[in-house]
Amino acid sequence: MRLSRLLIVTLLLGLATLPALRAQSAGSPYSVIVPVADTSAAQRDQAFATALGQVLTRVAGGQDLRSNAGYAGALGSAGSMVQKFQYQRAATGLTLAVDFEPGSVRRLVSQLGVASTGIKPPVLLLVQGTDGKLLDQPALASLASAAASRGTNVAYPETGSTLDMAKVGDADPAALAAVDQQYHTGLVLLGKLHDGSADWTLISGGQAQHWNSQGATEDALLGTAGSSMVDRIGRQLNVVGAGTSEGKLWVSGLHSAMDYANLLATLRADPSVRQVTTLGAQDDSVLLSVKASLPLSGLAANLAAGGRLLLQGEPHQGADANLRWLH
């Protein structure tokens, strides 16, 4: 009962030594770049509306808000929430960079009747071209654009990255912990392009989804992959609760009182979590009672995908959902 004793010590200390939670290193979810045909007022207003639609999806945790009452009217007045904007020249033509006022966007999401589950982390893109080399940011533009149009951000491997793609694709815990620590996400898209086709693997919180796609051109393949990726992430993570759910969460892999303290801090910092109570501990695992605005299975999937040193774990008797703490 090693962990049980550590829990008592931690509780007596009142979690006084709890470290601050990491901030995501991704770009601001309130900033968008959209293409425009010219600098006319009509084009600018349309760009503001398009950009706001993307930002609303991000801030709502990927939920599709288009059918919500008041959505169309909000897009029509998107300019009132713009903090700043700037025209830019790009290889594909003219673009408009738009920054929205965060508080206004969050209030609007609430007015649209959505309880946000938190902003999703970016998807790390590890895509190999036909020559086996990783594609860089310019080469992946069509994939990133397709994802951004639906409110999903992406990230790119750093130059000289030492990530083992085979182990990441196999959802190896150590490899995923390295991704989490370096890129602060539990979402990874691995791809391998062939002549006219591609193989894809989406890793979300340690769970793998595989599929194959065809396309006449490389851009077509990548654009289709971006849309498929968002669809698959949405089906897994965009679970909307109806009121408050209560259940039991089993978390394994806790090696110290600090692990336990960090776990509680992670849960309590999640916007969908209402209350966390410790029910018991055994060896390196703990059983928690959790009240949340999501079903427990949806909460576990979102936590594991969020780059928080958590993976979805093996089923445990008496628990509604299961997670594993990473090191």
C-alpha positions as CSV (number, residue, x, y, z in Angstrom):
1,M,0.0,0.0,0.0
2,R,2.9,2.3,-0.8
3,L,0.7,4.9,-2.5
4,S,-1.8,5.0,0.3
5,R,0.8,6.2,2.7
6,L,2.0,8.8,0.2
7,L,-1.5,10.1,-0.2
8,I,-1.8,10.7,3.5
9,V,1.5,12.6,3.5
10,T,0.4,14.7,0.5
11,L,-3.0,15.5,2.0
12,L,-1.4,16.5,5.3
13,L,0.9,18.9,3.4
14,G,-2.1,20.4,1.8
15,L,-0.5,20.0,-1.7
16,A,1.7,23.0,-0.7
17,T,4.5,22.1,-3.1
18,L,2.2,21.6,-6.1
19,P,3.9,22.9,-9.2
20,A,2.2,25.2,-11.7
21,L,0.5,23.4,-14.6
22,R,2.2,23.7,-18.0
23,A,0.8,26.1,-20.5
24,Q,0.3,24.9,-24.0
25,S,3.0,26.1,-26.4
26,A,0.7,26.2,-29.4
27,G,-0.3,29.5,-31.0
28,S,-3.3,31.5,-29.7
29,P,-6.6,29.8,-30.5
30,Y,-8.0,33.3,-31.0
31,S,-5.8,34.0,-34.0
32,V,-6.6,32.9,-37.5
33,I,-5.2,33.6,-41.0
34,V,-7.7,33.3,-43.9
35,P,-7.3,34.0,-47.6
36,V,-8.9,37.0,-49.2
37,A,-9.4,38.1,-52.8
38,D,-8.8,41.8,-52.2
39,T,-8.8,44.5,-49.4
40,S,-12.4,45.6,-49.9
41,A,-14.8,45.9,-46.9
42,A,-17.0,43.1,-48.2
43,Q,-14.0,40.7,-48.4
44,R,-12.8,41.8,-45.0
45,D,-16.2,41.2,-43.4
46,Q,-16.5,37.8,-45.0
47,A,-13.0,36.9,-43.7
48,F,-13.9,38.1,-40.2
49,A,-16.9,35.7,-40.3
50,T,-14.9,32.8,-41.6
51,A,-12.2,33.4,-39.0
52,L,-14.7,33.7,-36.1
53,G,-16.3,30.4,-37.1
54,Q,-12.9,28.6,-36.8
55,V,-12.2,30.3,-33.5
56,L,-15.6,29.4,-32.0
57,T,-15.0,25.7,-32.9
58,R,-11.6,25.8,-31.3
59,V,-12.8,27.4,-28.1
60,A,-15.8,25.1,-27.9
61,G,-13.4,22.1,-27.9
62,G,-14.1,21.1,-31.5
63,Q,-17.9,21.1,-31.2
64,D,-19.9,22.0,-34.3
65,L,-21.9,25.1,-33.4
66,R,-23.5,25.9,-36.8
67,S,-27.0,24.7,-35.8
68,N,-27.1,26.6,-32.5
69,A,-29.5,29.5,-32.2
70,G,-27.7,32.8,-32.7
71,Y,-24.7,31.4,-34.5
72,A,-25.4,33.1,-37.9
73,G,-26.1,36.4,-36.2
74,A,-22.8,36.2,-34.3
75,L,-20.8,35.6,-37.5
76,G,-22.6,38.7,-39.1
77,S,-21.2,40.9,-36.3
78,A,-17.7,39.2,-36.1
79,G,-16.0,42.5,-36.7
80,S,-17.1,43.8,-33.3
81,M,-14.9,41.1,-31.6
82,V,-11.8,41.7,-33.7
83,Q,-8.9,42.9,-31.6
84,K,-6.6,43.5,-34.6
85,F,-6.1,42.4,-38.2
86,Q,-3.4,42.7,-40.8
87,Y,-3.1,41.9,-44.5
88,Q,-0.2,39.7,-45.5
89,R,1.2,38.4,-48.8
90,A,1.6,34.6,-49.1
91,A,2.7,32.3,-51.8
92,T,-0.9,31.5,-52.6
93,G,-2.0,35.2,-52.6
94,L,-3.4,37.7,-50.2
95,T,-4.3,36.7,-46.6
96,L,-5.8,38.4,-43.6
97,A,-4.5,37.7,-40.1
98,V,-7.2,38.2,-37.5
99,D,-6.9,38.3,-33.7
100,F,-10.2,38.1,-31.7
101,E,-10.7,39.4,-28.2
102,P,-10.6,36.3,-26.0
103,G,-13.2,37.4,-23.4
104,S,-15.7,38.3,-26.1
105,V,-15.3,34.9,-27.8
106,R,-15.7,32.9,-24.5
107,R,-18.8,34.9,-23.7
108,L,-20.3,34.2,-27.1
109,V,-19.6,30.5,-26.8
110,S,-21.5,30.5,-23.5
111,Q,-24.3,32.5,-25.0
112,L,-24.6,29.9,-27.8
113,G,-25.4,27.3,-25.1
114,V,-22.1,25.4,-25.1
115,A,-20.2,24.2,-22.0
116,S,-16.7,24.2,-23.3
117,T,-14.7,21.0,-22.6
118,G,-11.5,23.0,-23.1
119,I,-9.5,24.0,-26.2
120,K,-8.0,20.9,-27.9
121,P,-4.3,20.7,-28.3
122,P,-2.7,20.7,-31.7
123,V,-2.2,17.5,-33.7
124,L,1.5,16.7,-34.3
125,L,2.0,15.9,-38.0
126,L,4.6,13.2,-38.7
127,V,4.0,12.6,-42.5
128,Q,6.5,11.0,-44.7
129,G,6.7,11.7,-48.4
130,T,7.2,9.1,-51.1
131,D,10.9,9.4,-50.5
132,G,10.5,8.4,-46.8
133,K,11.5,11.9,-45.5
134,L,9.3,13.9,-43.2
135,L,7.3,16.6,-44.9
136,D,7.9,20.2,-43.6
137,Q,5.3,22.9,-42.9
138,P,5.1,24.3,-46.4
139,A,4.6,20.8,-47.9
140,L,1.8,20.1,-45.4
141,A,-0.1,23.4,-46.1
142,S,-3.2,21.7,-47.6
143,L,-3.6,19.3,-44.7
144,A,-3.1,22.1,-42.2
145,S,-5.6,24.4,-44.0
146,A,-8.3,21.6,-44.1
147,A,-7.9,21.1,-40.4
148,A,-7.8,24.8,-39.6
149,S,-11.0,25.5,-41.5
150,R,-12.7,23.3,-39.0
151,G,-11.0,24.7,-35.9
152,T,-8.2,22.2,-35.4
153,N,-4.6,23.4,-35.0
154,V,-1.5,21.4,-36.0
155,A,2.1,21.3,-34.9
156,Y,5.2,20.2,-36.8
157,P,8.3,18.2,-35.6
158,E,11.3,20.2,-34.7
159,T,14.3,20.2,-36.9
160,G,16.4,17.2,-36.1
161,S,13.6,15.5,-34.2
162,T,14.6,12.2,-32.7
163,L,11.1,10.8,-32.2
164,D,10.8,7.2,-33.1
165,M,7.9,7.1,-35.6
166,A,7.5,3.3,-35.3
167,K,7.1,3.5,-31.5
168,V,4.8,6.5,-31.7
169,G,2.6,4.6,-34.3
170,D,2.6,1.6,-31.9
171,A,1.4,3.9,-29.1
172,D,4.5,3.0,-27.0
173,P,4.0,4.8,-23.6
174,A,7.6,6.1,-23.5
175,A,7.4,7.5,-27.0
176,L,4.1,9.2,-26.3
177,A,5.5,10.6,-23.1
178,A,8.3,12.2,-25.1
179,V,5.7,13.7,-27.5
180,D,3.7,15.0,-24.6
181,Q,6.7,16.6,-22.9
182,Q,8.1,18.2,-26.1
183,Y,4.9,19.2,-28.0
184,H,2.3,19.2,-25.2
185,T,-0.3,17.1,-27.0
186,G,-1.6,13.5,-27.0
187,L,-2.8,13.8,-30.7
188,V,-0.4,12.6,-33.4
189,L,-1.1,12.0,-37.1
190,L,1.4,9.7,-38.8
191,G,1.3,9.3,-42.6
192,K,3.1,7.6,-45.4
193,L,2.5,8.9,-49.0
194,H,2.7,6.5,-52.0
195,D,2.0,7.2,-55.6
196,G,-1.7,8.2,-55.6
197,S,-2.5,6.8,-52.1
198,A,-1.5,7.2,-48.4
199,D,-1.6,5.3,-45.2
200,W,-2.6,7.1,-42.0
201,T,-2.6,6.5,-38.3
202,L,-4.1,8.8,-35.8
203,I,-3.0,8.4,-32.2
204,S,-5.3,10.0,-29.6
205,G,-4.4,9.5,-26.0
206,G,-2.8,6.2,-26.8
207,Q,-5.6,4.8,-28.9
208,A,-4.8,4.2,-32.6
209,Q,-7.0,4.6,-35.7
210,H,-5.8,3.4,-39.1
211,W,-7.1,4.2,-42.6
212,N,-6.0,4.5,-46.2
213,S,-6.9,7.2,-48.7
214,Q,-6.5,7.9,-52.5
215,G,-6.0,11.1,-54.4
216,A,-5.1,12.4,-57.8
217,T,-2.4,14.7,-56.4
218,E,-0.4,15.0,-53.3
219,D,-2.3,18.2,-52.2
220,A,-5.6,16.3,-52.7
221,L,-4.3,13.4,-50.5
222,L,-3.2,15.8,-47.8
223,G,-6.4,17.9,-47.9
224,T,-8.6,14.8,-47.6
225,A,-6.4,13.5,-44.7
226,G,-6.9,16.8,-42.8
227,S,-10.7,16.5,-43.1
228,S,-10.7,12.8,-42.1
229,M,-8.4,13.6,-39.2
230,V,-10.8,16.2,-37.8
231,D,-13.8,13.9,-38.3
232,R,-12.1,11.1,-36.4
233,I,-11.0,13.4,-33.6
234,G,-14.5,14.8,-33.3
235,R,-16.1,11.4,-33.1
236,Q,-13.8,10.4,-30.2
237,L,-13.5,13.6,-28.3
238,N,-16.5,15.9,-29.0
239,V,-18.8,14.3,-26.5
240,V,-21.4,16.7,-25.2
241,G,-22.8,16.0,-21.8
242,A,-26.4,16.5,-20.7
243,G,-26.1,17.9,-17.2
244,T,-23.6,16.6,-14.7
245,S,-22.2,13.0,-14.8
246,E,-20.8,11.2,-11.8
247,G,-18.7,8.1,-11.9
248,K,-15.5,6.4,-10.8
249,L,-12.1,6.9,-12.4
250,W,-9.2,4.5,-11.9
251,V,-5.7,5.9,-12.5
252,S,-2.6,3.7,-12.5
253,G,1.1,4.5,-12.8
254,L,1.4,6.9,-9.9
255,H,4.9,6.4,-8.4
256,S,4.9,9.2,-5.8
257,A,2.9,11.7,-3.8
258,M,3.9,14.3,-6.3
259,D,2.4,12.2,-9.1
260,Y,-0.8,12.0,-7.1
261,A,-0.8,15.8,-6.4
262,N,-0.2,16.6,-10.1
263,L,-3.0,14.2,-11.1
264,L,-5.5,16.0,-8.8
265,A,-4.3,19.4,-10.1
266,T,-4.7,18.3,-13.7
267,L,-8.3,17.1,-13.1
268,R,-9.3,20.2,-11.1
269,A,-7.9,22.5,-13.8
270,D,-10.1,20.8,-16.5
271,P,-13.1,23.0,-17.3
272,S,-15.4,20.0,-17.5
273,V,-14.6,18.7,-14.0
274,R,-16.8,19.8,-11.2
275,Q,-15.6,17.7,-8.2
276,V,-12.9,15.1,-7.5
277,T,-12.9,12.9,-4.4
278,T,-10.4,10.2,-3.5
279,L,-12.0,6.9,-2.7
280,G,-9.0,4.7,-2.2
281,A,-5.6,3.5,-3.4
282,Q,-3.8,0.2,-4.1
283,D,-0.2,-0.1,-5.1
284,D,0.5,2.5,-7.8
285,S,-3.2,3.2,-8.5
286,V,-6.0,5.4,-7.1
287,L,-9.8,5.2,-7.4
288,L,-11.5,8.6,-7.7
289,S,-15.1,9.8,-7.6
290,V,-15.5,12.4,-10.3
291,K,-18.4,14.8,-11.2
292,A,-18.1,16.3,-14.6
293,S,-20.1,17.9,-17.4
294,L,-19.1,15.0,-19.6
295,P,-19.6,11.2,-19.3
296,L,-16.6,9.7,-17.7
297,S,-15.5,7.9,-20.8
298,G,-15.5,11.2,-22.7
299,L,-13.6,12.9,-20.0
300,A,-10.9,10.2,-20.0
301,A,-10.6,10.4,-23.7
302,N,-10.2,14.2,-23.7
303,L,-7.7,14.1,-20.8
304,A,-5.6,11.5,-22.5
305,A,-5.6,13.5,-25.8
306,G,-4.7,16.7,-24.1
307,G,-1.0,16.3,-23.6
308,R,-1.3,15.9,-19.8
309,L,1.0,12.8,-19.2
310,L,-2.1,10.6,-19.3
311,L,-3.1,7.6,-21.5
312,Q,-6.3,5.7,-21.6
313,G,-5.7,2.6,-19.5
314,E,-6.9,-1.0,-19.3
315,P,-10.5,-1.6,-17.9
316,H,-10.6,-2.0,-14.1
317,Q,-13.4,-3.6,-12.2
318,G,-15.7,-1.1,-10.5
319,A,-14.4,1.9,-12.6
320,D,-16.4,3.7,-15.3
321,A,-13.2,5.0,-17.0
322,N,-9.5,4.3,-16.7
323,L,-6.3,6.3,-17.2
324,R,-2.5,5.7,-16.9
325,W,-0.1,8.3,-15.6
326,L,3.0,8.6,-17.8
327,H,6.6,9.3,-16.8
